[in-house]
Amino acid sequence: MNVNQHTPMASPYGQPQPGYGQPGYAPLDGGYPAPYAPYNGPASSYQPGAQPQGPVRGPPTSAPPPVSAPQPYNQYSHSQGDMQNGPPPMTQAPPRSAVSQPYNQGAVNLSGPHPSYPQHYGAPPSVQQVTNQMTGMQITSGPPTPAGPGYGKCGWVYTWFSPSLSYFCFTSGSFGQVRGPQPGYAGPYPGQPNYGAPAPALAPPTQKRLDPDAIPSPIQVIEDDKAKSTEPFTTGVRGQAPPLVTTNFQVKDQGTYVSHAVMFIRCTAYNMPCTADMAKQSQVPLAAVIKPLATLPPDETPPYLVDHGEGGPIRCNRCKAYMCPYMQFIEGGRRFQCGFCSCVTEVPPHYFQHLDHTGKRVDCYDRPELSLGSYEFLATVDYCKNNKLPQPPAFIFLIDVSYNAVKSGMVSIVCQELKTLLDCLPRENPEMDSVVRVGFVTYNKVLHFYNVKSSLAQPQMLVVSDVSDMFVPLLDGFLVNVNESRLVIESLLDQIPEMFADTRETETVFGPVIQAGLEALKAADCAGKLFVFHTSLPIAEAPGKLKNREDKKLIGTDKEKSLFQPQVSFYNTLAKECVAQGCCVDLFLFPNQYVDLATLAVVPVATGGSIYKYTYFQAQSDQERFLNDLRRDVQKPVGFDAVMRVRTSTGIRATDFFGSFFMSNTTDVELAGLDCDKAITVEFKHDDKLSEETGALMQCAVLYTSCSGQRRLRIHNMAVNCCSQLADLYRNCETDTIINFFSKYAFRGVLNNPTKTVRDTLINQCAQILACYRKNCASPSSAGQLILPECMKLLPVYLNCVLKSDVLLPGADVSLDDRSYLRQLISCMDVTETHVFFYPRLLPLIKLESGSLPVAVRDSEERLSKGGVYLLETGLHLFLWVGASVQQELLLNIFGTASFSQIDPSMTSLPVLDNPFSQRLREIIASFRAERSRYMKLMVVKQEDRAELIFKHFLVEDKSVSGGASYVDFLCHMHKEIRQLLS
């Protein structure tokens, strides 16, 4: 939701866009390749047909949102083709009364005939029968009886009876009891689950609403994992799944098996199926999320740098894998056998060492490459472009000085900040000066280059007005050392805002700007990064000129995918040239209207760059966020001219890659720039059988130029187990990583498929994963039971969050640029970031103790108390929600005012007050910001204020305004899908 604006009606990422109607989705063809083709078994009770037509959201009033206005209702009731999606689960709720809840027939289509539902279950049971069944039912949270050899704890089970799903009862006793109405909770939407109102007069005999406390809670899972992860995680056990990303844990890297600190690699499964057939049967994606240059916690040692001398790193002769703990030394240490391809290679004389009685080299623990999961090699000249050692990289700042850029205050803010920021350029050694050189360009319809040579008294401007054939008008004096040219640079940065203060030029170019930076790097024969500060759609006559193609009528149609594709091919060609030179592009956007981010993003994405977006930028409220983002972007560790290759042991291979990079062949991931925040998701497929004895190995090698100009190889090794029993696969999966993979897979899918097809594909694959578990691993039981694997019990709630994200199911106020922006952003997120993005962290701020955080609550409006204050974090946004009945003492501690009405909702930072509560709250906010790669602007939301609509968008367990299902409804829907697959 927008965090740039006070005008709180903004979409999550920008102001409301006029005229965005509710999408209606026609039944569409097209789809994914065979393994993911939508399931065509028994027809489900939602048929392609009538589409929900929702009203366009009007501007909010200050009253509470009209709960009972007709909503584009959730797809699971009525027979609608528009299968949409809902939100996820969380934890502790305030104590609730045990009154039984009416289960209104809106959530699942309970009334009327059920022609499309399998009819062989007989008539619905009577109330008496259900009561008897429930009374006699064993309610346990223990494991069901094993269904065969090797089946352990099966996970989470609850039961309901009758084909119409109208009667529920639970067989997981640890999730609490049925709960009464929440005081103060708004009444039901028409046709919605009746969440707290008394039963309508003609309600069917006491049906139970599925109790949110009785379904898997993300908070409970997160807290349980923290409780059991008190010891350091030892990496010496092959295939051992690390603690969840939400748990802080220490690592002892004993090489051989798991990557160093598992900070660099996360897998979807730590037990890989032995055969392709088994993988296909389970439908569990086999993938790894790799963050090669990840920043480690302060108490972890960075990877050691190993120098193997002039000959370079020792490698396998055949597959070229680098020396690592999986190489087996034989013949007294004179040769080694490769763990990846089994080829035997001679050990060079200078690397020879004797073996001990166990067959290990006696220097094994003195060499990082023989004992650790992650380390670096110093690369020789053979690993350099054109066989010559690289020059130190350069940073070029390209500033839009058109009317909008100057008027918004962006130009003066950038120029003022650069004066101090240039002292913080990245460096290997904090004691030394950075060797990175800098250059400056300003532009509107033409480009202005600046000579800032240290010998000049004043900077000189050279204008290039022929943008159709871009060249750099000066070589000497454009890229300079900051310390040598400091006075000239500061003089330039003072003059730029003055020079363009009265500009009337509104048009801009964009393609020639990147070409200019690229040509400058070519002339200097070095790699580097361009920082482009840009405001508007480039409509001026020039290469890469764009037109406004935003068309709301295409949303939800088969042509919607074209809006995510670049409108001209010019930028694809330019991106390829940038990658070849090692020219990475970071784009800072300040749009007031459509800028066609799908096209502008082509070069930043292909070069491994980043995109930052500040819609309706206002200096006063957005300066803090922009400057923090800029500072971090300039200072963070980055490698240039990088190539990444993932090698695997025989039996599997890397087949697909997701992230911000360029590929000119099927194996090499090329990155003009690779920073510490970028993750690359790699999918693996079988090309042969794997064996349980040897497991499966992967080695990620990244060749890059460090910011000091040194050529290096960073190596990460990982080993996982292999299994021939499905139960072993389902026992060792990581749901957070699976969701990271699914979101990237789906967000790429919208380039070639209608969003509805993409959503249906995800639902189908998830249902197949859970149906396979039910069929092959769970003990035989009634079809009315939903049985989920222990480590995947949160798959439905998290998947629902992906399905109803703004990319796949946009609200009326989410612009096309917002959706393109999120697509790019999520494509290079690691597992920690996607976790908090899809299921935000919601903390109740009642008691704050130093040293620990309050336990989070689930993301649902039901969990908010009028007398409470809550902090919600998404990784991109921070909200402080204040209930209408908060005690005066709490208000005084946080805001310094005793009155709810006096809280200023436009504040973006909390007052600095001299009390322990204020101090601790500000510490928590600062620590959250420090954990994330983007600065999160704080937005204060008062209960029943207009801004609450934005805040509620992130309460992902509830039904969303755009038609996404609630967690409860989606779980019912998933159960129905699984039963259809099984029948």
N, C-alpha and C positions, 0 to 999 in steps of 0.2 A: 504494500500500500504505500501511498506516497508519503515520503517522509521529507520531501522538500518543502511542503506547503503547510501553511496553517489552514488554508481553506480545506476543511477536513474531508470534503466529499471526494477527495482525490481517489483515483484508483490506487492500488497498492504502489504503483511506481510513478504516477504523474497525475496531473489534474484530470478531471473528467473530460472525456473527449466527446464533443457534441455529436449527437446522432448515432451513438453506438447502440443499436437495438439488441434485443435478446436474440442470440443465434438460434436458428431452427435448423436441424440437420436432416437432410433428406437421406433415405436409404442409399448407400453408396456402394459401388463395387470396388475392385482393386484391393490390394492387401499385401501382406508380407509373403516372403518365400515359404515354401511348403512347411517346414518344421513349425512355423508359427501361424499357419493358416487358421482362421477362425473355425471353431468346432461346429460341425453341421449335424450334430446328433439330434436328439429329441428337441422339438421346438420349445423355446422357453416362453414364459408367459408374457414377455414383452416382444411384440412383433413389430417389424418395420412398419410404420404407418403414420398415424397422426403425430405431428410434432408438437411439443409444448410451445405455446406462444406466450411469452411473458411480456409484461409491460416494460417499457423503457424506464429505468430508474430516474425519478425526478430529483431535483435538488432536495437534500434532506432538510427537515425542519428541526427545531431544537427539541421537539417532543421525542419520546422513544420511537424507534422504528415501528411502523404499523405492522404488528405481527400478523394480523388477520387479513391483510390485503392478499388478493389472490396471488399465489406464487407460481412460477413455472415449476410445477411440482415434480418431485423426485421421481426419477424414471422407473422405480421398481413397482409403483402402484400403477394401475391401469395398463393397458397394453400399448406401450409407447416404444417407438423404435429408438428414441434418443437415450441410449444407455449412458447415464452420467454417473458422477462419482461424488463420494462424500468424504468426511473428515476422520481423524484418528483418535486413539484412546489415551487416557492418563490416570493419575492415582487418587491419593487420599481425598475423599470428599468430607465435608462436614458430616457429623453423624446424622443419619436419616431415620425417620420413623419407618416401622416395618409394615405400614399399610400396603395392601396389595394395590398394584397400579392397573388401571384399565389399559388394555392393549388395543388401541384404536386400529381400525382396519385399514388405515392409510399406509402403514409401513410396508406391508406385503399384501399382495392382492388376495384378500381373504374372502371377499364376498363374491357372489355370482358364480357361474359355472367356471370350471378350470379346464377347458378343452385341451390346452396345450401342455398340461402337466401330466406326467405319467399317472395313469389312473388305477394302477394295480394295488393300491394300498387299502382299498375298502373304504367304507364310510367313516367320516370323522367320528372319534369316540365321543361318548356322552360326557357331560361334566363329571358325573359320578365315576366313570371309568378313569378319566384323567386323574381325578383326586386319588383314586385307589392306586393308580400306577405311580403317582408322585409319592404317595405315602410309603409304598413298598420299595421305592427306589433307593439304591445305595448312593448316597451323596458323598463322594470321596475325591480327594485330590491326588490319590496315589496312582501308581501306574496300573493300567488295565492289564489283564493277564496276557502274557506273551503269546504271540501268534506263531511262534516257530523259533528256530535256533537264532540266538543273537539279537532278539528284539528286546530292547530295554525299555526305559521309560517312554511312554508313547506321547506324552505331552498333555494337551489340554482338551477336555471333552465337555460338551454339554449336549443335552438331549431335548428335542421336542417331538411331539407326536402329531399325527394327522397330516394328510397330503397338503392341506391348505396352510400348514405352518401356523395354525392359530393358537395352539396351546404349547407353552414352553415349560420345560423344567430342566434343571442344570445338574450335571454330574461333576462339577468341579467345586468342591465345598469351600475352597479357600478364597472365594471372591466376594463374600458378604451376602446379605440377604436382599429380598425384594424391598423396594424402597418406596416411601410415600411421596406425595407431591412436595416439590420444593416451595417454600414460602416465597412469594414475590416473583415466581417464575411465570413468564407470559403464557397465555393460553395457546392452544394448538393452532397451527395453520389449518385452513380447510383441507381436509384430505391428508393431514399429517398425522404422525404418531401423536397420541394425546399425551403430551409430556407433563402432566401435572394437573390438568383440569379434572373436575369430577366426571364420572362416566356419563355419557349422554343417556337420557331417559330410556331409550329403546336399545341400549347396548346389549349384545349377546351375553349369555351367562358368563360370569367373571372370567374373562380372558386375562392372561398376564402379559404385560408389556415386558419385552426383553430388558432386563435390568442392566444398565451400563456398568454397575459395580460387579456384575457377574460375568463380564467378558474380559478377555486379556487386557491388562493395563500396561501401557508403555512405562509408566512411572515405576510400577512394581518391579518390572523386569530390570529396569536401570538400577533401582536401589538394591535389588537382590544381587546383581552382578558386582556392584561396589562392595557389598558386604562380604562377598566370597573372594575378592581380589586384594587381600591384605598383604600377601607375600609377593616379593618380586617375581616377575614372569621370566622363567628360564627358557632360553631359546634352543636348548639342546635336544628337545624331544620332537621328532618328526611328526608333522601333521597336527600339532597341538594348536587349537584355536586360541588366539589371544583374548584378553578381556574386551568388552565392548568399547567403542570409541568414546562413550560417555563416561568411562571410568579412567581416572588418572592412575597409572601404575608405573612401577619401576621395572627395568629390564636388565637381566644379565644375559648378554649376548655370548652364547657358546657356539657361535658360528654354525657350522654344519647343517643346521636345519632351518631356522627361521631367520628372516631378515633382521638385521640390527634394529633393535628397539621396535620392531614391527611398525615403525613410524613411516617407513617408506612403502611398504606393500601390504595391502589387505586383500584377502581372497573371498570369493563367494562361498567356496567349499574347501575345507582343509582335508577332505577325504574325497578323492576324485574317483568317479566310476571307472572300472577297468576297461569297459568296452563302450563303443559308440552307441550300441543298441540300448545299453543301460542308461546312458546319458539322455538319449532321445526319449526313452520311456519316462524318465523322471521329469524332463523339461527344466531341471534346475540349470540356470546358466552357469557355465564354467568361465570365470573371469577373475582378473586381478586389477585392483586400482593402485597404480604406482605413482608416487610423488617423489621423483628422483632427487630433487634438491631440498626436500622438506627441512624446515627449521626444527632442530631438536630442542627439548626442554633444557634449561640451564644446567641441570645435573647430569646430562648425558654427554659423553665424549663425541665430538664430531668424527666422521670417518677418517681413519689414518691415511696419510699419503705415502704410497710405496713407490720406490724408484728401482726398476730392474736394470738400469744402466742403458748403454747405447743400443743394445739389441731390442729394447722395449719390453713390454709385458710378455710373460711366458704364456703361450696359447696352445690349444689342441691343433694339431696339423690339419685335421679334416674339417671339423665344424667351426673352428676358430673361437671356441669358448675360452674365456680367460681363466687363468689359474685361480682355483677356489677350493673350499674344503671338500668338494665332491670328487676331486681328482685322486685316484688310488695309485700310490707309488709302488713299483714292482722291481724285481731284479736288483734288490739291494739298494734301490733309490736311483738307479741309472735311467729308468724310464717311468712314464706315468700313463695310466689308462683313464681316458676321459669318462666322466660320469654321464655325459650327455649322449655321446655317440659310440662309446666303447673303443674308439681308436687308440692305439698305443703310440706315444710320442717320446722321442729322446729328451732327456733332461740336459740342458746346456751345461758345460763344465762349471761355469761360475755359479750355477744355481744348485749344484749337486750337494746332497747331504745324506748321511747314513740313516738307516731306519732303526727303530727300537724293536723290542721283542713282540710288540703288537702290530708291527708293520707301519707304524707312523714315523714320519721324519722326526729326528731328535730336536729340530728347531721349530717344530710345528707351532708351539704357543708363542714363539718370538716373531712369527710372521703373520700379520693381519690377514693376508690372503689365504692362509691355510687354517685359520682358526676363527675368523669372524664372518658374519653374514654380509656386511657392507664395508667398503674401503675404496680408496682411489689409487689409480696408477698415474704416474707422470708419463705423458705420451711423448714419443720421439717425433722427429721431423717427418717421419713416414706417415704420421697420422694428421699432418697439417695440409691445408689447401695448397695446391701447387708445390708441395714439398718445401715450403719455407715457413719459418716460425711466424705466428701472427703478430700484428701490431696491437697495442692496447686499443680498446674500443672507444667510440665517441658517442656523446649524447647531443642531439640537436633539438632545440625547442622551436616549434613552429606555431606562431600565435595569430589567430584570426583577429583582425582589427576592423571588422565591418561594424556598421551602426549598432546592431544588437549586442555585439561583444563589448563595445565600449560603454554603451548605455547601462548594461547590467552590472558594470563594475568589474567584470571578469578580467579585462586587460590590466587594469591597475593592480588588482589583487595578485595576478600571476607575476607581474614585473616586480612588485614589492617583495614577494615571497622568494623569488629566485635569487635575490641578493644574498640571503642567508643560506638558502638551500644548497647553493653551489659548494658550500664548505662540507656538505654531507654526502658527496658522491661516493659510490661503493668502493671499498678497498679491502684487500686481504688482511693487511696488518693495520690495526687501529692507530698505531704510532706513526705510520707513514702517510704522506700525502697521497691522494688518489691519482692514478695515472690517466684517468678518463679525461679526454678533451671535450670541449663544448663549442657549440655554434648556435646562431640565432637567425630566425627568419620571421618576418611578419607578412600577412597577406590579406587581401580581400578578393578583388577581381584580378589583381596583379601581385607579383611577389617582390618583397624587399629583402635583399640579403645585406648582412652587416659585416664590415671589416672591423674586427676588434683587436687587431695586432697590438702587442704591448708597446711598440715604439710610437704609436699614434697618440696625439694629445686628445683627439675626439674620435668617436666611432664614425665610420663612413657608411652611407647607405647606397646600395646599387640596386636599381629597379629592373626587373625583367617583366616586360609587358606582353611579350609574345609567349603566351602560356601553351601554345600548341606544340612547341618544340623546346622542351625545358632543358636548360643548361645552368651550370653554376658559374656566375660571372667572375668569381675570384677563387684562387686556390690558396695563396699565402694569406693568412690572417682571418680565414673563416673559422677553422677549427683551432682552438687555442687552449693552452694550459691556464686554468682558473687563476692560480696564484700569480703567474707572470702578467696576465692582462686584467687583473682585478679592477683597477681604476677605470679603464676604458669600458669594461662590462657594466660597472655600476652606473657610469654616465649614460650608457645606452638604455639601461633599464629605467632610469629616471626620465629619459626623453621620450620613450615610446608612448606612454599614456598622453603626454602633452601633444605630441605630433598628431595623434589621431583623435584628439578630444572632440573636434568639431566635424568629424567625418559625416557625410551623408550617404556613403556607399553602403547599400544593403545587400548586394549580391556577393556570393563567394564562389571560389573554385575549391576542389578537393583533390582530384587526381594529380594535378601538377605539383601540389604541395608535397605529396609523398614522393613523386618523381624527383623533386629538388633535393630532398633529404637523401634519397638513394644515390643520386649522382654525386653528391658531396662525399658520401662514404666510399663510392667507387674511386673517386679522385684521390682520396686519402689512403686507399687500399687497406681499409679496416672494416671490421664489423661494428655494430652499434645500435642505438635505439633512438627512434623519433618520438618526441612527445608532442602530439598534435592537439591544440585547444581550439575546438570548432563549434559553431553555433547553429548553422542552418543548412537546408537542402541546397546542394551546390548547383544552382541553376544558371550561373554565368557560362558564356560560351567557352568551352574548354574540353579537353579530353576528360571523360568520366562525368560529363554533365548528366544530371538526373532530372526526371519530372515527377510531380506528385502523383502517385498511383494508389494512394490510400483509398480503398473502396469498401465501405462497410457492408455493402450488399453481398460481397463475396464470402463474408464470414460464415462458416458452417456449410459452405457449398463445396463442390468438388474442385472449384478453382481457388479455394482459399490457400492451398499449398503454394501457388505461384507467388503469393505475397511474402513468403519466407525465403524465396529464392532471389538472388541478385537480379536487378532489372537490366544490367548491361554486362558484357563479358570482359570489359576493359580491366576491371579490378582483379579478375582472376589471373590475367596475364601479368599485371603489375605485381601481384602477390608472389608469383613464381620467380620474378626477377629479384624481389626483395629477399626471398629465402636463399637464393643463390649467392647473394652478397653478404648474408648474415645481418640483414637490416630488419630489426624488430620494430613494430609500430604500436605505441600505446595511444589510445584515443580518449580524450576528455571531451564529452559532449555537453552543451548547454542549450538544449532545444526549447523553443516556445511553441513549436508545432511539429508536424510530421517531418522527419529528416531522412526517412528510408534507411533505418539502421541496418536492415537486412543486407543492403548493398554496401553501406559505409563500413560495415564490420568485416567484409571479406578479407581485407589486407591484415588488420589486427589479428583476426582468428588464424589465418594461414601462417602468420609469422610468429605465433606463440605470444602475441601481445595481449594487453588487457584493455577493456572498455569500461569507462566510468560515465555515468549519465546523471545530470543534474537538471531535471525538468523544471522550467520556470525558475531558473536560478535567481535568487535574491541575495545580495551581498550580506545583508544583516543576518539572515537565518541559515544560509547554506555555506557561508564562508568556512566555518569550522570543519564541516564534513569534507568539503573540497580540499582544503589545505592539508588536513590529516591524510587524506587519500594520496595527494600529490607527494607529500614528504615520504610516506612509506614506499610509494612507487619508485621514487628516485633512489632511495637508500637501500632497498632490499637486495639481497644477494641474487645475482643473475649470471647465467652463462650464455655465451653467444655461439653462433654457428654450430649448433648441437645436432648430433644424429643419435637416435636411440634405436637399439635392436634388442628384441627379446628372443633368447634361445631357450629351447626346451629339450628335455630328454626324449628319446625315441618313443613314439606312441601318441603324443599330442603336439600341436603347433599353434602359434598365435595366428588367428585368421582375421581379426577385426580390431580396429582401434577407434577410440572416441576421445575427443579433446580439441585443443587449439594447436594445430600443427599442419604440415604439408607432407604429402607422400607422393613420390614420383615412381615408386615401385611397391611391391606388396610387403616388403619386410622392413624398410627403413623409415622411421618416423623422423622427419626433418623439422628442426625448430630454429628459426633465425635467432630467437631468444628463448631461454628457459629460466623462469624464476622460481623462488622457493614456494610459491603458492599454486603452481600448476600441477594438476594430476592428469595422468593418461590412463584410461580404462582399456584393458586388453582382453579380448575374448579368445578362448582356446577351443579347438575342436580336435577330436580324435582322428589320427590317420593310421592307427594300428592299435593293438591291444597293449594295456599297461599291466604290470605285475604287482601283486600285493607286497612282494618281498622288497622290490627296489623303490616303490613309490614313484612320484613324478617330480622332476626338477625344473626350475626355471632360473634363468640368469638374465637380468636386465643390465645392459651396458650402455652408458651414455657418454659419448665423446663430445667435449665442449671446451670453449676457451673461457678461462676464468676472467673476472673483472680486472685482474692485473696483467692479462695478456698471456697467461700460461695455458698450454694445451693439456687437458687431463681426461682421464677415463674414470667415471664413477660406476662401480659395480655393486649390484644388489643381488643376492642369491636367496632362493626360497625352495624348500622341499615340502611336499605334501604327501599324505598317505594315499594309497589306492585301495578300493574296496570292490568286492564282487557281490556284496549284499546291499540292497537299497537302504535297509535300516541304518547301516553305518554311514551312508551318504547323508541321510536326513538328521543324523545325530551331530554332524559336524559342519553345519552351514552357518553363515553369518548374514542375517536378514538385512542389516544396515547396508552391507556391500551389495547384496542382491538388488536392493532398492536403488542404490547409486547406478548400477548397471541398467536396470529397467528404465529409469528416468532418462538416461542419456540415449538409450536405444529408442525410446518413444519420442524424445524431442528431436532426434535426427529424423525419425520416421515421418514427421509432419512436413518435411520437404517434398515427399513423394506420395503421401497418402492423406485422405481426409482425416480430420482429427477424430471423428467418430470411429473410423476403422482402426486407428491407432489405439484408442481407448479399449475397444472391444478385443483387440489382439492381446493387450496386457491382461485384461480380465480373464480371457481364455487361457493364457499361459499360466497364470496364477492358479486358476481352477484345476488345470492339469497337474501342476506340481502337487497340490493338496489332495487331489483325487488319487494320484499314484501312491501317495503315502498311505491314504486310507485303505486302499485296496491291498497293498503289499506289505505294509508294516504294522498296521494297527490290528488288535485282536478283533475277531468277528463281533459285531454288535448291531443294534438296530439302525436302520437307515436314517432314523430321526436324529441320530447323534452327529454333531459336527466334531470331528477329531482332528486336531492340529498337532504337528510335530512340536516338541518343546522349544526348539531353537527357531521355529518359524511361526510361533503363535501370534506374532505382531505383523506378519506379512499382510493380512487383509487391511489392518488399520493404516499401515504405511502406504500400501499400494493405493488405497482410496485417496490419500493426500496427493499422490502423484497425479491420479486421474482428474482430480478437481483443481489442479494447479492452473494458474492463469494461462499457461501455454496451451493446455489441452482443453480447458473449459473456461474461457474468459468471461468475466462479468461485463456488463454493458459499458463500464467506464474504463476498461483496460484497453489501451491503444495498441495498435500493431507494433509500434516501436518498443513498447513495454515488453511485449511477448517475444520479439526478436532478441531484445536485451537479455531477458531471462534465459532464453535458449542458449545463448553464447556463454552466459555466466555459469550455468549449471554444467555445461559440457566439460569444463575443466575443474570442477569442484572435487575435493576428496571426500571420503566417507563421513568424516566429522561434520563437514559443511553441509552436505546434502541431508544429513540426519536432522540438524537443527533447522534447516530451511523448510523441510517438509513437515516436521513435527516440532514446532517452536517450544522453547523452554518457558514455562509460566510459573513464576515464584511468588508465593504469598509473603508479604512483608509485614509480619506481625511482630515477631521477635527476631532480632538480628544479632547473632553471636559472632564474635571475631573468630576467624579461622575456619568457620564452616558456613555453608550456604543452607538456607531453609530447603526442605524437601519440596520439589516441584509438585504442582497439581496437574490434573489432566486438562487438555485444551478444549474446555467446553464451558458455555455460559453457566451451566448448572453448578459449576464449581466455584463461581465467583460469589463472594458475600458482599452485601451492600455496605457492611461495616469494615471492609478490607481495602488494602492497597496491594496491587499486584504488578510485578515487572515481567514483561513479555519480550523475549529475544528471539529473532529469526535468523541471525547472522548478517542480515542487511538492515534491520530496523530494530529500534528499542521503543517499547511503549510503557508508560507508567499509568496504569488504570486506577482511578480513585473512586471508590464507592460513595454513594450519596449520603450514607449515614456514618461516615468515618468519625471516630472520636477526635475531639479537639486536640488532645495531647499528641496524637499521631500527626495531625496536620501541622501543628506547631513545630514538631521535630523535623518534618520534611520540608515544609514550605515557609515556615516562619509566620504563618497566619492561622487564626483559629477558625476561620469561616470557609466552608466549602465554596461559597459563591465568590470568594476573593482570590481563588487560585487562578492564575493566568495560564490558560491552555496554550498560549503561543510561546511559552518559555521552552528553550531547547537545552538548558542546563539548570541543574538544581542550585538553589542558593547555598553558599558555604556557611553552614550554621555550626555553632560551637556546642554540639551535643553528640553523644556516642552513636545515636541512631543515624543522624545525618551523615556523620563521618563514615560509618560502615556502609550505608547505602551508596554513597559516592565511590567508595572503594570497590564495591561489587560491580557497579556500572563501568568503572575504569578497567577492572579485570576482564569483564566480558568483551570490552572493546579491544583489549590487548590480545585476546584469543583469536580474533577474526581478522581476515585479510582486508576488509573494508570497514571504514569508520561508520559506526551506527549512530545516526542522529536520534536524540531522545525526543519523543513526542508525548506530551501529557494529555491523557484522555479522561475527561470527567464523565461519570456515569450519566447516561441519557443526553449527552452532548452530541452534536453532529458527528464529531470525529469518531464516535464509537463504532460507526459503520466500518471504518477502516480497521479498527482494532478487531472487530468480530470476524473479519475475513480470515484472521489467523487462528481462530478457535476451531481447529480443523476437525474436531470430533462432531461438530454440529453440521446441520444442513447448510449449504452455502447459497448465497443469493443467486448465483449463476446456475443453480440446479444440481449441484453436487450433493450426493447422499450423505446422511449422517453415518457415523461409524456403525451404529446399531443396525440401520437399514442395509448398509453395504454388507455387513456380516451375514445377515439373513439372505441377501442376494447371492453371496458367494456360496453359501450352503446349498442353495437351490441349484446353482451351476454345477457344483461338485456332484450332487445327487443325480443330475441329468447325465453327467459323464459316466457315472458308475452304473446307471440303469441302461 
